[in-house]
């Protein structure tokens, strides 16, 4: 929307976004390396100590989710700023706090051998059987808290801006349109609706995460301070599951914004679209309980709710978005490139990745499958070919509209390789889960090693494709200094 901002401001804004994306993408690539090393160790090809394996497991899960959320927040901010007034200072502070938190987590994991996995389940941070000490635990926990504060500031600001423009978060979700008080033509744009949903769920998630982190920190410093482990687990998964899921809800803004610009067809917020997003807002806040299905001490009504709503959560936004993407592309004459291709493929990754998750949410299946590699199978597909593909799509989009940089045949090959590789990585996890291979085990029996080795090799190709994506974006950053800031209204993408 370059008519609303001058070229200098647009250039500065795109520079801030580029910082978010390159940091996020590089961290994601490094986390892939740790994932590959773990799979090769489980496949018997690499000799990795148990201590190192669990350090890698901790940094891989924490870093991958944190980096993807960071980049996705940048994407959401980029597009949302066309509709509401956001604070550039808060956006910058989130960047600073993210970097500080990342450094603290890295030092805690690698210098002080902290290895509790991203879940940091109480009382594990304080009771490690001497696997790590107090300093390592505090560096990790405080680092995570710093990261959370940065994100929380960002989402409070997006909430403030949406309320200022639309009157309330409910109106940001289009409740006045759903109730018939306003016409559909006056509904908030899809980007505002998605951003409102993410703001609501992530403020909730980050508050829960900060609460349990602070309690863990106090427990590490003063072991006499104790609290209910079941409460701690609920708070931890309320934080982790909601925050991880929000990544794809931020990333899908890429689909809502890019595909209409390629097809010259608007993506409008109708009543069904708004109802679906309200349903997903509610369900996303509640379905973390499907992680508790093996905890017999949980209230039964919560477990039943977790199962039922987990079925329902995968449908509203996913169905209308996948269907909308198909319809907006159908007979549009779209000219495919890296950005539009990755955005469209991400819908396949999201759709397919949800299926094993719904299967696992069934209580009788969950009791058998949840502690197997079936769970990372669905999550790698959902994230790798869903949310992360959306981020890569935006990187190529921004490079195209903000510079004269062209893609090459190497980029197109990387797209094919990345797609096949992440499907292979996810598939081997699902196969491993189907043969009851436990997750989070540093070593495997021989009969479990085949899929892990296959996944490690596929992961190498996925990493190489990711490097090509990043190199292209770095080239954009280098050349954008010699060109004037652009936007879609100034430069046609196809």
Secondary structure, DSSP 8 states (H G I E B T S, - for coil): -GGGS-HHHHHHHHHHHHHHHHHHHHHHHHHHHHHHHHHHHHTTSS---HHHHHHHHHHHHHHHHHHHHHHHHHHHHHHHTTTS---HHHHHHHHHHHHHHHHHHHIIIIIS---S-TT--TTTTT--TTSS-HHHHHHHHHHHHHHHHHHHHHHHHHHHHHHHHHSSHHHHTTHHHHTTSS-GGGS--HHHHHHHHHHHHHHHHHHHHHHHHHHHHHHHH-TT----HHHHHHHHHHHHHHHHHHHHHHHHHHHHHHHHHHHT------HHHHHHHHHHHHHHHHGGGGGGTT-TTS-HHHHHHHHHHHHHHTTHHHHHHHHHHHHHHTTS-----HHHHHHHHHHHHHHHHHHHHHHHTSHHHHHHHTTBTHHHHHHHHHIIIIIHHHHHHHHHHHHHHSS-----HHHHHHHHHHHHHHHHHHHHHHHHHHTT-BTT-SS--HHHHHHHHHHHHHHHHHHHHHHHHHHHHHHHHHHHTTS----TTTS---
